[in-house]
Amino acid sequence: MITRLVSGALILWVSACAALGVPAPAAEPWACRDAVRSAAIHAYALARNRDDQRAVILLPAGQGAADYEKETQRLRSKGARLLDLLKQYDAEADKLSAPARPAASELNAERVAARIEAADACAAKDGK
């Protein structure tokens, strides 16, 4: 009788110790992670590209320069909003490796706007 109790306790103890070493299953990544991350990266890259261009182009003072700066700031704001959305719904977002800078051919207003629109549509479809 005592042998059964001791062996039973030993079996329970060994199984409990083995269960502690098993890692918890990783949370599934957010379905829109890649689309949102890509849109944010492209928005920031286009804003940075516009900053670089602003340093070498001559814009007349006044409304033209103000509009250029306003559009650049809008792109930064969209990128920040998308990054906040990514961090809010994807727990692993901070652990992702740094992305490569997009190619210059991908950095035009229409393509970036399409990426942002696709990311927003994915997030809306996903209920976020």
Secondary structure, DSSP 4 states (H G I P E B T S, - for coil): -HHHHHHHHHHHHHHHHHHHTSPPPPPPPPTTHHHHHHHHHHHHHHHHHHHHHHHHS---TTHHHHHHHHHHHHHHHHHHHHHHHHHHH-TTGGGSPPPPPPPGGG-SHHHHHHHHHHHHHHHHHTT-
